[in-house]
Amino acid sequence: MTRPHSLTVADFAALARGGGGVGAVRALVAARRSRTLLLLRFVVGADPSVRRAFEVLVEAQRTAPAEVRRVLDHPAVSAWATRTAVALSRGGVARPAELAHVAAAAALRAGLDAEVDFPPSAGFSLPSLGYVDRPVRGTVPVDRLEWTPTPEIAVGGGVVFALDRWSGVPDALLVDHRIDLARWREGITAGWELLVRRHPAVAEEFREAVAVLTPLRSAAGGMSSATQADAFGCVFLSLGPDARSVAVTLAHELQHTKLVALMDLFPLLRPDPGQRFYAPWRDDPRPLGGLLHGTYAHLGVAGFWRRERDHDEGGHVEFARWRTAALEATATMLGSGRLTAVGRDFVTGMAEVLAGWADEPVPAAALERARALADEHRRLATAR
């Protein structure tokens, strides 16, 4: 019998208040890994033809469990396992034979002498390792595979992020396949160093939760960033113009990452009847799940600017705007009647933090500017 994953009351409360700490984040990562393993087991049960690849994966885990965890925690594995399990359960188009790519990566990391049956392919990703860019088909010893390593960004203190353009990225995300690696290393390192200096708790949580950065093309209005629920451990982003823009983007996407895993463990919302709600950071009305994600992210953004405002003249405006916006959104959610009991506890924790921040003094000019920006956003969104 497997034991269900859980969180302590203290860790849950800390997450609700926007943080959580390293211990809580590690618990979320472990829970997501368990979800991935259960999905892999489902795929093997639904299609016994991939059992050989699964046996290689099991043997690799017995040989070098820490190395295999690096493969299982790669967002490509979580995304593929989810997509494949859903397709198999609904009679859709599935590619279960691609479990071979996961097994091969695990065997290589474990130093295992193994053969894997590969589906016909002109090239494929080896999760956490790199990319095979030549045709492979049939039974092949893994040590004969030729692959190009994934570029990495070492940001100091032993922290390394893979800059991975892995396959299976949702079409809606415009991945940048022509990146300037030197520029990305400089930009990400500068943003990371700012996080470490002035937002160390955020940096500690981020290094536990995220291992992969996937480059996006910049949007017309500035930076783009996203977190995909099934691609846990990856932040999609374009490169901002300075260290602060990169740092606040990482802080923002960390919140989405934590909430994705938390919602694996606890039902925070009741079923969606199709309602939509105003979100002070979006042009379009959002379902309650989207509003919850946006609010939690902007709790993190407000906290970032609360710590950063003494270093940036515009920080007071950003802090004032997003603390108020997020607090208003918590009131919307609490009044919706659509939160579960544990969801109400979570949103109440967010609201308590934001209400305390709302009492903190902000220069009058900054407060007025924040109100003007919020009023203009609401006016335009309502008109649309």
Backbone torsions as a table, in degrees:
resi	resn	phi	psi	omega
1	MET	NA	136.0	176.1
2	THR	-95.2	143.0	178.5
3	ARG	-87.2	139.3	177.4
4	PRO	-69.0	149.0	175.4
5	HIS	-73.9	152.8	-178.2
6	SER	-150.0	170.1	172.8
7	LEU	-126.3	148.6	172.2
8	THR	-70.0	158.1	176.3
9	VAL	-58.6	-39.3	-179.0
10	ALA	-65.5	-41.4	179.0
11	ASP	-66.5	-40.9	178.7
12	PHE	-61.9	-44.1	180.0
13	ALA	-64.2	-39.0	179.0
14	ALA	-65.5	-39.8	176.3
15	LEU	-63.8	-41.9	179.4
16	ALA	-61.1	-30.7	-179.2
17	ARG	-85.5	6.7	172.9
18	GLY	104.7	-15.8	-178.8
19	GLY	-107.1	-117.0	179.0
20	GLY	134.8	-45.6	-179.2
21	GLY	88.7	168.2	-174.8
22	VAL	-61.9	-42.0	-178.0
23	GLY	-61.1	-44.1	179.6
24	ALA	-66.1	-40.3	180.0
25	VAL	-66.5	-39.8	176.8
26	ARG	-61.8	-36.7	177.1
27	ALA	-64.6	-38.3	178.3
28	LEU	-67.5	-41.0	178.3
29	VAL	-62.4	-43.1	179.5
30	ALA	-63.6	-38.9	179.4
31	ALA	-65.6	-41.3	178.7
32	ARG	-66.5	-36.5	176.8
33	ARG	-62.4	-40.4	178.2
34	SER	-62.3	-41.1	176.8
35	ARG	-59.5	-44.5	179.6
36	THR	-61.7	-43.0	179.7
37	LEU	-63.5	-40.7	177.9
38	LEU	-63.7	-39.0	177.7
39	LEU	-66.0	-39.6	176.9
40	LEU	-62.0	-41.8	177.8
41	ARG	-62.4	-38.1	178.4
42	PHE	-64.0	-43.2	-179.9
43	VAL	-60.1	-44.6	-179.5
44	VAL	-65.0	-39.7	178.0
45	GLY	-66.1	-33.1	-178.7
46	ALA	-80.0	-25.2	-178.2
47	ASP	-140.4	89.7	-176.8
48	PRO	-61.5	-13.4	-179.1
49	SER	-65.0	-17.0	-179.2
50	VAL	-98.6	11.1	-176.8
51	ARG	-61.8	-34.9	-179.0
52	ARG	-62.2	-43.7	177.4
53	ALA	-62.2	-39.4	180.0
54	PHE	-65.0	-38.6	178.1
55	GLU	-63.9	-36.5	175.5
56	VAL	-63.5	-42.4	178.9
57	LEU	-62.5	-42.4	179.5
58	VAL	-63.1	-44.5	-179.9
59	GLU	-64.8	-38.7	177.1
60	ALA	-63.3	-39.1	179.3
61	GLN	-66.1	-37.6	177.0
62	ARG	-65.7	-35.6	-175.6
63	THR	-77.3	-44.0	-174.7
64	ALA	-145.9	75.1	-173.8
65	PRO	-59.2	-38.1	-179.0
66	ALA	-65.2	-40.0	179.0
67	GLU	-67.3	-39.4	-179.4
68	VAL	-69.9	-31.3	175.1
69	ARG	-59.2	-34.8	178.4
70	ARG	-63.5	-33.3	176.6
71	VAL	-73.6	-49.8	-177.2
72	LEU	-61.8	-31.2	-178.7
73	ASP	-83.1	-4.6	178.9
74	HIS	-69.3	136.2	-176.1
75	PRO	-60.4	-27.3	179.1
76	ALA	-63.1	-33.9	-178.8
77	VAL	-72.4	-45.6	177.4
78	SER	-59.7	-45.3	-178.6
79	ALA	-65.4	-44.6	-180.0
80	TRP	-64.9	-44.9	-178.4
81	ALA	-61.1	-41.8	179.5
82	THR	-65.2	-50.1	-177.7
83	ARG	-59.8	-42.1	-176.9
84	THR	-71.1	-43.0	179.7
85	ALA	-63.3	-42.2	178.9
86	VAL	-62.9	-44.9	-179.8
87	ALA	-63.1	-42.0	179.4
88	LEU	-65.3	-38.0	-177.5
89	SER	-73.9	-23.3	-176.4
90	ARG	-109.4	4.7	-180.0
91	GLY	74.9	24.1	179.6
92	GLY	-88.6	-173.6	178.7
93	VAL	-78.7	118.0	-177.6
94	ALA	-127.1	154.7	177.5
95	ARG	-127.0	66.4	-177.6
96	PRO	-62.1	-25.4	-178.9
97	ALA	-62.5	-17.0	178.5
98	GLU	-71.7	-3.4	169.2
99	LEU	-56.8	-24.0	177.7
100	ALA	-57.8	-35.1	-179.3
101	HIS	-66.8	-39.1	178.5
102	VAL	-67.6	-45.1	-178.8
103	ALA	-63.1	-40.7	179.9
104	ALA	-64.1	-43.2	178.5
105	ALA	-62.3	-41.9	179.3
106	ALA	-63.9	-43.4	-179.6
107	ALA	-64.6	-41.0	178.1
108	LEU	-63.5	-43.8	179.9
109	ARG	-66.4	-34.1	-178.2
110	ALA	-83.1	-7.4	-175.8
111	GLY	68.2	32.0	-174.4
112	LEU	-89.1	135.4	175.3
113	ASP	-84.1	99.6	-173.1
114	ALA	-144.2	153.9	171.4
115	GLU	-111.6	144.0	-177.8
116	VAL	-130.8	142.1	176.6
117	ASP	-87.9	109.9	-176.9
118	PHE	-96.3	137.0	172.1
119	PRO	-71.3	155.5	178.8
120	PRO	-56.2	133.1	-177.3
121	SER	-160.1	144.1	174.7
122	ALA	-84.2	-9.8	-179.2
123	GLY	166.0	155.2	-177.6
124	PHE	-161.5	164.3	178.0
125	SER	-86.5	142.8	166.6
126	LEU	-104.3	101.1	-172.3
127	PRO	-52.4	128.5	179.1
128	SER	80.0	-4.3	-177.6
129	LEU	-116.5	-56.5	-175.8
130	GLY	168.4	-149.2	-171.9
131	TYR	-134.8	131.6	173.0
132	VAL	-91.4	115.1	-172.3
133	ASP	-109.1	31.0	176.0
134	ARG	-140.5	158.4	-176.8
135	PRO	-60.6	137.7	175.7
136	VAL	-136.9	136.3	179.8
137	ARG	-155.7	142.6	175.7
138	GLY	84.8	-164.3	-176.7
139	THR	-81.8	120.8	-174.9
140	VAL	-134.8	132.6	171.5
141	PRO	-63.7	134.4	-174.3
142	VAL	-65.0	-28.4	-178.2
143	ASP	-73.9	-4.8	176.5
144	ARG	-97.2	-3.2	178.3
145	LEU	-69.4	138.4	174.6
146	GLU	-108.6	123.7	-174.5
147	TRP	-142.4	153.3	178.9
148	THR	-97.1	122.8	-178.0
149	PRO	-62.4	147.5	174.3
150	THR	-67.9	133.8	175.1
151	PRO	-60.7	146.8	-179.7
152	GLU	-127.9	153.6	175.9
153	ILE	-120.8	108.8	176.3
154	ALA	-89.4	115.3	-173.7
155	VAL	-101.2	6.4	179.0
156	GLY	102.0	158.2	179.2
157	GLY	65.9	22.5	-179.4
158	GLY	79.1	6.8	-178.9
159	VAL	-92.5	127.4	-179.1
160	VAL	-132.7	131.4	175.0
161	PHE	-112.9	134.9	173.9
162	ALA	-79.4	133.8	175.3
163	LEU	-99.5	87.4	-163.2
164	ASP	-114.0	124.6	173.7
165	ARG	-102.2	59.7	-172.6
166	TRP	-67.6	156.1	-179.0
167	SER	-74.0	158.2	178.2
168	GLY	89.4	8.8	177.8
169	VAL	-68.6	136.0	-179.8
170	PRO	-54.5	142.2	-176.1
171	ASP	-61.6	-28.1	-177.4
172	ALA	-66.8	-19.2	179.9
173	LEU	-93.3	123.7	-176.1
174	LEU	-87.8	87.5	-178.3
175	VAL	-69.7	137.0	179.5
176	ASP	-91.1	110.4	-178.2
177	HIS	-94.3	2.8	-179.9
178	ARG	-124.8	68.2	-174.0
179	ILE	-91.4	151.2	172.8
180	ASP	-94.5	99.9	-172.5
181	LEU	-60.3	-41.3	-179.9
182	ALA	-61.9	-41.3	179.4
183	ARG	-65.9	-40.4	179.0
184	TRP	-66.1	-41.3	178.1
185	ARG	-60.9	-42.9	179.9
186	GLU	-65.6	-45.4	-176.9
187	GLY	-68.0	-46.3	-179.8
188	ILE	-66.6	-41.0	179.7
189	THR	-61.9	-42.7	179.4
190	ALA	-63.0	-43.8	178.7
191	GLY	-65.1	-40.0	179.8
192	TRP	-65.2	-43.1	-179.6
193	GLU	-62.6	-35.3	175.7
194	LEU	-65.7	-42.7	177.0
195	LEU	-58.8	-46.2	-177.3
196	VAL	-62.7	-40.3	-177.0
197	ARG	-71.6	-45.1	-168.8
198	ARG	-114.9	-11.0	-179.9
199	HIS	-138.5	57.2	-171.4
200	PRO	-61.1	-33.9	-179.9
201	ALA	-65.8	-38.1	177.1
202	VAL	-64.5	-44.4	-179.8
203	ALA	-61.1	-42.2	-179.5
204	GLU	-63.4	-42.0	178.7
205	GLU	-68.1	-40.8	-176.9
206	PHE	-62.3	-43.5	-177.7
207	ARG	-65.5	-25.7	176.9
208	GLU	-79.1	-32.7	-171.0
209	ALA	-94.7	-29.3	-169.8
210	VAL	-123.0	130.3	178.0
211	ALA	-120.3	-15.8	-172.3
212	VAL	-127.6	134.2	170.4
213	LEU	-115.3	129.8	178.6
214	THR	-115.3	120.9	-174.6
215	PRO	-70.8	135.3	173.5
216	LEU	-112.6	156.6	170.6
217	ARG	-72.2	143.6	-179.0
218	SER	-66.6	141.3	175.6
219	ALA	-78.0	163.2	-179.2
220	ALA	-60.8	-33.4	-177.5
221	GLY	-91.2	6.7	179.8
222	GLY	133.4	-143.0	-177.8
223	MET	-69.6	152.5	171.1
224	SER	-118.8	145.6	173.8
225	SER	-156.4	156.4	-178.8
226	ALA	-162.6	157.1	169.8
227	THR	-129.8	129.8	179.0
228	GLN	-101.8	132.4	-174.0
229	ALA	-57.2	-39.8	-175.9
230	ASP	-85.1	-10.3	-179.3
231	ALA	-106.0	55.2	-176.8
232	PHE	-61.2	136.6	179.3
233	GLY	97.2	2.1	179.2
234	CYS	-122.2	138.0	168.7
235	VAL	-114.4	124.5	175.0
236	PHE	-92.6	129.4	-179.2
237	LEU	-159.7	153.2	166.2
238	SER	-93.3	165.2	-175.4
239	LEU	-88.2	124.0	-179.2
240	GLY	-75.6	171.0	-176.0
241	PRO	-76.9	-15.5	-177.3
242	ASP	-153.9	174.0	-175.3
243	ALA	-63.0	-38.2	-175.8
244	ARG	-67.6	-39.6	179.4
245	SER	-65.2	-37.0	176.6
246	VAL	-67.5	-44.6	-176.5
247	ALA	-62.8	-45.0	-178.7
248	VAL	-69.1	-30.1	175.8
249	THR	-66.2	-43.3	177.4
250	LEU	-62.8	-41.2	178.3
251	ALA	-62.8	-42.2	179.2
252	HIS	-61.1	-51.3	-175.1
253	GLU	-72.1	-25.2	173.7
254	LEU	-58.5	-40.4	-179.1
255	GLN	-62.3	-45.1	177.2
256	HIS	-59.3	-42.2	-177.8
257	THR	-61.3	-45.9	179.3
258	LYS	-63.3	-42.9	-176.0
259	LEU	-68.2	-35.6	176.0
260	VAL	-55.5	-48.8	-178.1
261	ALA	-70.8	-37.5	178.8
262	LEU	-61.8	-38.2	-178.6
263	MET	-75.3	-11.4	167.2
264	ASP	-68.3	-33.1	-171.9
265	LEU	-91.4	-33.5	-172.5
266	PHE	-132.7	133.0	172.8
267	PRO	-76.6	108.3	-178.3
268	LEU	-91.0	-22.9	-174.6
269	LEU	-125.0	149.5	171.6
270	ARG	-82.1	165.3	-177.9
271	PRO	-52.8	144.1	-174.4
272	ASP	-82.0	116.3	177.2
273	PRO	-86.9	7.7	179.3
274	GLY	98.6	7.7	178.2
275	GLN	-68.2	151.2	176.1
276	ARG	-130.3	148.6	-173.1
277	PHE	-133.4	149.5	176.4
278	TYR	-67.5	133.1	175.7
279	ALA	-120.0	122.5	-173.9
280	PRO	-67.4	0.3	-179.4
281	TRP	-122.0	6.0	-177.7
282	ARG	-127.9	152.0	175.3
283	ASP	-82.0	-20.8	-176.4
284	ASP	-111.7	147.4	175.9
285	PRO	-65.9	148.4	-170.9
286	ARG	-117.5	147.3	167.7
287	PRO	-66.1	165.0	-174.0
288	LEU	-61.9	-36.8	177.8
289	GLY	-62.0	-41.4	176.9
290	GLY	-65.8	-38.1	178.0
291	LEU	-66.6	-39.3	177.4
292	LEU	-61.4	-46.7	179.4
293	HIS	-61.6	-46.4	-179.3
294	GLY	-63.0	-38.4	179.9
295	THR	-66.7	-43.4	179.9
296	TYR	-65.4	-38.5	177.3
297	ALA	-63.7	-41.5	-177.5
298	HIS	-79.3	-18.4	166.0
299	LEU	-61.7	-42.9	176.5
300	GLY	-66.0	-39.3	179.0
301	VAL	-65.4	-44.1	178.4
302	ALA	-61.6	-41.0	177.5
303	GLY	-63.6	-37.9	177.0
304	PHE	-59.8	-49.4	-177.3
305	TRP	-72.3	-26.1	174.8
306	ARG	-62.1	-39.4	178.2
307	ARG	-81.6	-25.6	-171.7
308	GLU	-93.8	-13.5	-167.2
309	ARG	-63.3	-26.7	178.4
310	ASP	-74.6	-9.9	-179.2
311	HIS	-107.0	-2.1	-175.3
312	ASP	-147.5	129.2	-176.6
313	GLU	-62.6	-34.0	-180.0
314	GLY	-83.3	-3.0	-176.9
315	GLY	-63.3	-34.9	178.5
316	HIS	-64.3	-39.8	178.3
317	VAL	-63.9	-47.0	-179.0
318	GLU	-62.4	-43.5	179.4
319	PHE	-61.8	-48.4	-177.5
320	ALA	-63.1	-40.9	-176.8
321	ARG	-67.6	-48.0	-171.6
322	TRP	-80.7	-25.9	174.4
323	ARG	-66.0	-40.9	180.0
324	THR	-69.7	-42.9	-179.1
325	ALA	-61.4	-46.2	-178.7
326	ALA	-67.2	-38.0	179.1
327	LEU	-64.2	-42.5	177.5
328	GLU	-61.6	-38.4	-179.5
329	ALA	-68.3	-35.7	176.3
330	THR	-63.2	-37.4	177.8
331	ALA	-63.8	-39.7	177.1
332	THR	-60.3	-46.2	-178.4
333	MET	-66.6	-43.3	-179.0
334	LEU	-65.2	-26.8	179.1
335	GLY	-92.1	0.4	-174.6
336	SER	-78.8	-22.4	-174.9
337	GLY	73.3	12.6	-173.6
338	ARG	-114.1	5.6	177.6
339	LEU	-90.0	141.0	170.1
340	THR	-72.4	175.2	179.1
341	ALA	-61.8	-43.9	-179.9
342	VAL	-71.6	-31.7	175.6
343	GLY	-65.5	-38.9	177.1
344	ARG	-64.6	-40.1	176.8
345	ASP	-60.7	-41.9	-178.0
346	PHE	-65.6	-49.1	-178.2
347	VAL	-67.5	-34.4	176.4
348	THR	-62.7	-39.6	176.3
349	GLY	-61.2	-41.9	176.0
350	MET	-61.2	-46.3	-176.8
351	ALA	-62.5	-37.3	-179.4
352	GLU	-63.9	-41.3	177.7
353	VAL	-64.1	-47.9	-176.8
354	LEU	-65.8	-36.3	177.8
355	ALA	-64.9	-37.6	175.9
356	GLY	-65.2	-40.3	178.2
357	TRP	-67.4	-30.5	-178.7
358	ALA	-63.6	-22.8	179.4
359	ASP	-86.8	-6.5	-178.5
360	GLU	-77.6	138.1	-176.4
361	PRO	-68.3	142.2	175.9
362	VAL	-133.5	140.1	178.1
363	PRO	-50.8	141.4	-174.0
364	ALA	-57.2	-41.4	-178.5
365	ALA	-64.7	-40.3	179.3
366	ALA	-67.2	-40.3	179.5
367	LEU	-63.6	-42.0	179.3
368	GLU	-64.7	-41.2	178.6
369	ARG	-64.2	-41.8	178.8
370	ALA	-61.7	-42.2	179.1
371	ARG	-64.7	-40.0	179.7
372	ALA	-63.9	-42.5	178.7
373	LEU	-64.1	-41.6	179.9
374	ALA	-65.6	-42.8	179.8
375	ASP	-63.7	-41.2	179.9
376	GLU	-65.9	-39.8	178.2
377	HIS	-62.7	-45.4	-179.8
378	ARG	-62.9	-41.5	-179.6
379	ARG	-60.5	-47.4	-177.4
380	LEU	-69.1	-40.3	180.0
381	ALA	-65.4	-40.1	178.4
382	THR	-64.8	-40.6	178.9
383	ALA	-62.4	-41.0	178.3
384	ARG	-63.7	NA	NA
